[in-house]
């Protein structure tokens, strides 16, 4: 469940490239401040190289990834490498790099969401007036439209996008503040320079690490987006059930649904998305627990982020793309929707009848009893709700059949669809 562009963000080549840029930009700033020779800063850019295999080899001895990288870098830069990492600590490199990677990942996810939103908007307008039954507790409630269903999911993902924009801004901070974050051995202007070059902002207070509430917010937003994916996936799974069959995933020519039963057409994509959403949400609680570190820093957060940074973003990227494709090709059956609407003989109009009886002078309690009495007969034995109501003496005292009949008009329930669409999509 990995797409190459997102995977590249978390691969060693990208990570070490970011590390190098952080160190090289810091050298530039140090040179401008007169802390190190300008020739040394130039040498870092000119001769700076690294090899992943060599870094791994050194790390097996040093047991320290940043030292291994700096040692390999020095093998290429030469004597001037002694000026690299002046006044810095490992977390300056690691946390600033992670911030860059998380912003890169957020940019891909935002692009994913734009594509999904475009598909949901198109399909919502396509079925803006496709009437279907709304369900509460899985039971027929009142009519709605399939377009309204999709508009609701569009609005949820639009909110998720806004939150991701905020989370991206929140995580995009740089820490080049040295041991315990006091800038004792490095000028704050170095941090400002590196932040500007890396597209970040300086962290106001870093205690050797960037505060983990930022990361917790980021992963929490990913978790909410994943839940929105599952919400839509579960809707499709239910609509594809044999007893419902109002919509289904596109079934490709030659596709097989079951190794045993040739007739099967299963909602495999939406079921897969439900599972993938669980993977993304699995990062949320550990990210929240990472906020509480010992004093100015420990590394209990590090192993969590090295696992869930890639896992959560890679999985969400794939899930958003899969959902976009699924919704783009979703097969919708308006005739089946109408059949299901008609299945209960007009019971879906019960509330309008109830309200009309109260307006005609019947108490709410008596109105409810009368409507429910006839509704339960249709529910249990079948029949036509309008016919039963019309022949009910208590109802007839207040409303004639001629008055009742217009209450079974579907357009009554869709009259405000345009208004809702304007709220969601604008003019």
Buried (B, 14 or more C-beta within 10 A) or exposed (E): BEBEEBBEBBEEEBBBBBBBBBBBBBBBBBBBEEBBBEEBBBBBBEBBEBEBEBBEBBBEEBEEBBBBBBBBBBBBBEEBBEBBBBBBBBBBBBBBBBBBBBBBBBEBBBEBBEBBBEBBBEBBBEBBBBBBBBBEEEEBBBBBBBBBBBBBBBBBBBEBBEBBBEBBEBBBBBBBBBBBBEBEEBBEBBBBBBBBBBEBBBBEEBBBBBBBEBBBBBBBBBBBBBBBBBBBBBBBBBBBEEEBBBBBBEBEEEEEBEEEEEEEBBBBBBBBBBEBBEBBBBBBEBBBEBBEBEEBBEBBBBEBBEEBBBBBBBBBBBBBBBBBBBBBEBEBBBEBBBEBBEEBBBBBBBEBBBBBBBEEEBEEEEBBEBBEBBBEBBBEEEBEBBBBBBEBEBBEEBBEEEEBEEBBEEEEBBEEBEEBBEEBBEE
